[in-house]
Amino acid sequence: MAVEGHYNCGSILVLLSFFPPASVISYCSNCRRAGGALCSVNFLVPISDVKIIDEQGLLKSYEGSNTVSENTIARRFCGKCGSPVMTMLDGERRRLLLKLRYLTRF
């Protein structure tokens, strides 16, 4: 089952070829600050399974290592509306946390 989503301004589209079997809820202070909420609900997926359509080149990135693990993560967000899109977790960029709240078609 294909899954798709867009962000507040509709400029960036995310496509998955499957519905991930599980979600991840993070209560860490970084996720709470980045999303402006009590927690962040995400799908943990291989980057190779995600297609980002960003025709206007609005996807921006912030890298930081102010994490409990001290690992560097890259937060990707829409440069037009500021919506968080995903968080890249590891140095090789093989996995990412895709923000569940923006997926609109399951």
C-alpha positions as CSV (number, residue, x, y, z in Angstrom):
1,M,0.0,0.0,0.0
2,A,1.5,3.3,-1.1
3,V,1.6,6.2,1.4
4,E,2.0,9.9,0.6
5,G,2.0,13.1,2.5
6,H,2.6,16.8,2.1
7,Y,3.4,19.7,4.5
8,N,1.5,22.8,5.4
9,C,2.3,24.8,2.2
10,G,2.0,21.7,-0.1
11,S,5.4,22.5,-1.7
12,I,7.1,19.2,-0.7
13,L,5.6,15.8,-1.3
14,V,6.8,12.5,0.3
15,L,6.0,9.1,-1.1
16,L,6.5,5.7,0.4
17,S,5.9,2.5,-1.6
18,F,4.6,0.7,1.6
19,F,3.0,1.4,4.9
20,P,5.7,1.0,7.6
21,P,4.8,-1.8,10.1
22,A,5.6,0.3,13.2
23,S,6.0,3.9,14.4
24,V,8.4,5.4,16.8
25,I,7.5,8.0,19.4
26,S,10.2,10.2,20.7
27,Y,9.9,12.3,23.9
28,C,13.5,13.6,23.8
29,S,13.9,17.3,24.3
30,N,15.3,17.8,20.7
31,C,12.2,16.3,19.1
32,R,9.9,18.2,21.4
33,R,11.5,21.5,20.6
34,A,11.7,20.8,16.8
35,G,8.1,19.8,16.6
36,G,6.6,22.1,19.2
37,A,4.8,19.3,20.9
38,L,5.0,16.8,23.8
39,C,6.4,14.2,21.5
40,S,7.3,13.4,17.8
41,V,5.5,10.4,16.1
42,N,7.6,9.0,13.2
43,F,8.1,6.1,10.9
44,L,11.7,4.7,11.0
45,V,12.4,3.8,7.4
46,P,15.3,3.1,5.1
47,I,16.1,6.2,3.1
48,S,16.0,4.2,-0.1
49,D,12.3,3.6,0.4
50,V,11.4,7.3,0.6
51,K,10.9,9.6,-2.4
52,I,10.9,13.3,-1.8
53,I,9.4,15.6,-4.5
54,D,10.7,19.1,-4.0
55,E,10.4,20.9,-7.3
56,Q,11.1,24.4,-5.8
57,G,14.2,23.3,-3.9
58,L,12.7,24.3,-0.5
59,L,14.0,21.3,1.6
60,K,16.4,22.8,4.1
61,S,18.7,21.1,6.6
62,Y,20.0,21.7,10.1
63,E,22.7,19.5,11.6
64,G,23.3,19.2,15.3
65,S,24.9,17.0,17.8
66,N,23.2,18.3,20.9
67,T,21.7,14.8,21.5
68,V,21.8,12.4,24.4
69,S,23.9,10.0,22.2
70,E,26.1,13.0,21.0
71,N,25.6,11.6,17.5
72,T,25.0,14.2,14.7
73,I,21.5,14.2,13.3
74,A,20.2,16.2,10.3
75,R,16.8,17.7,10.6
76,R,15.1,18.4,7.3
77,F,12.4,21.0,7.0
78,C,10.4,23.0,4.5
79,G,12.1,26.4,3.9
80,K,8.7,27.9,3.0
81,C,6.4,27.0,5.8
82,G,8.9,25.6,8.3
83,S,7.2,22.2,8.7
84,P,9.6,19.4,9.9
85,V,9.9,16.8,7.2
86,M,12.3,14.2,8.5
87,T,15.3,13.5,10.7
88,M,18.4,11.7,9.3
89,L,19.8,9.5,12.1
90,D,23.1,8.0,11.2
91,G,26.3,9.2,9.7
92,E,25.9,7.1,6.6
93,R,22.3,8.4,6.1
94,R,20.8,5.0,5.7
95,R,17.8,5.5,7.9
96,L,15.5,8.4,8.7
97,L,12.5,9.3,10.9
98,L,9.7,10.4,8.7
99,K,7.2,12.7,10.5
100,L,3.9,10.7,10.7
101,R,1.6,13.7,11.2
102,Y,2.0,14.9,7.6
103,L,1.1,11.6,5.8
104,T,-2.3,12.1,4.3
105,R,-3.0,9.2,2.1
106,F,-2.7,5.6,3.3
